[in-house]
Amino acid sequence: MGSKSIRRTSKGLRKAGWSDKEILDIAAVTCYRIFISRMADALGVDLTEDYKNLRKD
């Protein structure tokens, strides 16, 4: 995702009523989930069913 796309997304979220803090929270949680998934893949770790079944919305 390029910087233009990120700016467009954050503008859309602000237009929808999300605060900067809420947008930061969304970004932080999303990045953490991606990081954990990629780290597990790199190490060959199978994540628990609880993690795999987390909501993606």
Residue pairs with C-beta under 8 A, 6 or more apart in sequence:
1 9
10 23
13 22
13 23
13 26
14 20
14 23
18 26
33 54
36 47
36 51
37 47
39 45
40 46
40 47
